[in-house]
Amino acid sequence: MALSAVPAINVVALCGSLRKASFNRGLIRSAIQIGEESIKGMKIEYVDISALPFINTDLEVGGTYPPVVEAFRQKILAADCFLFASPEYNYSVTPPLKNAIDWASRPPNVWAGKSAAIVSAGGGFGGGRAQYHLRQIGVFIDLHFINKPEFFLAAFQPPQKFDSDGNLLDAQAKENLKAVLLSLLSFTSKLNGKRQASQALPSGFNAVEEQPARLPDAAIAGVSDTTHVRGHGVAEGDHGNASITDTSKLTLPPPSADQNASVKKKPPAKG
Ligand SMILES: Cc1cc2nc3c(=O)[nH]c(=O)nc-3n(C[C@H](O)[C@H](O)[C@H](O)COP(=O)(O)O)c2cc1C
């Protein structure tokens, strides 16, 4: 296949802050600009999570989700990978981000088997503790995070990192952000390649074994043997995590007619 025919990696970017002049959303704007200007083969789309209701399983009626939730889940399902801009609130991820993660983890878990990167801007540690909590959440929802480079930006230390609208000013931070994006692109390509290779193998020889999107409740409650959670027969060099390889099996309830009207696709505010 000619290089130009290779489809771009589709990155969905999520921000854990709802603040208008959020520094973390500023990181996403900068990432989108860097992607457009200097990285081939990557398309970053910001998806706003502010309209999602607080998670409440009473809102799941007859096996369907509220339209705004359904539209968000479809965005996650269609993505190849994720860029989280995750501020730190009291040493952890913010409520809006956790809320969005939880909605997309409801059955079928639409995060499963995909790659992700995290960036953050915050206090002295630049949001680092929230990042490590997010990585921990990723274990259960089966997200594969890039390990390096890590990106933490101490937003309040001189020289000035952001303007008053939350636009990133710092040149070194932009370089570091680009390195994260390149790492995410490379890691996602490898993971997708493994998925495709696995699908091409005869049944019984899958390099990346499938597992249900969600473990049965009994397994969650009583699992002590981690082989229930980790896939058997995972190819050498793989991450060791079983993952969903065929997203067509992640059948969602039929979307409602007004779903597209409900999802906010507006780009982050420009400063
Ligand atoms: C409720 C709350 C808790 C916070 N806790 C932390 C914290 O534990 N560590 C930290 O570095 N910053 C903390 N901050 C400061 C945020 O990192 C800072 O406000 C940052 O700018 C938020 O990201 P944003 O600019 O994208 O909104 C907290 C802010 C709020 C509102």
PDBQT file of the ligand as one rigid body, heavy atoms in Angstrom, charges set to zero:
ROOT
HETATM    1  C1  LIG A 301     -10.677  21.022  43.726  1.00  0.00    +0.000 C 
HETATM    2  C2  LIG A 301      -9.273  21.287  43.275  1.00  0.00    +0.000 A 
HETATM    3  C3  LIG A 301      -8.264  20.481  43.737  1.00  0.00    +0.000 A 
HETATM    4  C4  LIG A 301      -6.945  20.663  43.294  1.00  0.00    +0.000 A 
HETATM    5  N1  LIG A 301      -5.973  19.808  43.720  1.00  0.00    +0.000 NA
HETATM    6  C5  LIG A 301      -4.735  19.884  43.162  1.00  0.00    +0.000 A 
HETATM    7  C6  LIG A 301      -3.763  18.898  43.453  1.00  0.00    +0.000 A 
HETATM    8  O1  LIG A 301      -3.978  17.962  44.205  1.00  0.00    +0.000 OA
HETATM    9  N2  LIG A 301      -2.554  19.000  42.840  1.00  0.00    +0.000 N 
HETATM   10  C7  LIG A 301      -2.264  20.019  41.984  1.00  0.00    +0.000 A 
HETATM   11  O2  LIG A 301      -1.157  20.063  41.452  1.00  0.00    +0.000 OA
HETATM   12  N3  LIG A 301      -3.174  20.977  41.705  1.00  0.00    +0.000 NA
HETATM   13  C8  LIG A 301      -4.395  20.930  42.264  1.00  0.00    +0.000 A 
HETATM   14  N4  LIG A 301      -5.341  21.871  41.952  1.00  0.00    +0.000 N 
HETATM   15  C9  LIG A 301      -4.961  22.993  41.094  1.00  0.00    +0.000 C 
HETATM   16  C10 LIG A 301      -5.098  22.654  39.639  1.00  0.00    +0.000 C 
HETATM   17  O3  LIG A 301      -4.034  21.843  39.243  1.00  0.00    +0.000 OA
HETATM   18  C11 LIG A 301      -5.098  23.907  38.819  1.00  0.00    +0.000 C 
HETATM   19  O4  LIG A 301      -6.244  24.639  39.168  1.00  0.00    +0.000 OA
HETATM   20  C12 LIG A 301      -5.070  23.651  37.350  1.00  0.00    +0.000 C 
HETATM   21  O5  LIG A 301      -4.913  24.878  36.679  1.00  0.00    +0.000 OA
HETATM   22  C13 LIG A 301      -6.342  22.966  36.902  1.00  0.00    +0.000 C 
HETATM   23  O6  LIG A 301      -6.272  22.664  35.546  1.00  0.00    +0.000 OA
HETATM   24  P1  LIG A 301      -6.988  23.569  34.436  1.00  0.00    +0.000 P 
HETATM   25  O7  LIG A 301      -6.175  24.838  34.316  1.00  0.00    +0.000 OA
HETATM   26  O8  LIG A 301      -6.903  22.743  33.209  1.00  0.00    +0.000 OA
HETATM   27  O9  LIG A 301      -8.383  23.860  34.891  1.00  0.00    +0.000 OA
HETATM   28  C14 LIG A 301      -6.650  21.718  42.390  1.00  0.00    +0.000 A 
HETATM   29  C15 LIG A 301      -7.686  22.528  41.925  1.00  0.00    +0.000 A 
HETATM   30  C16 LIG A 301      -8.972  22.310  42.344  1.00  0.00    +0.000 A 
HETATM   31  C17 LIG A 301     -10.098  23.168  41.784  1.00  0.00    +0.000 C 
ENDROOT
TORSDOF 0
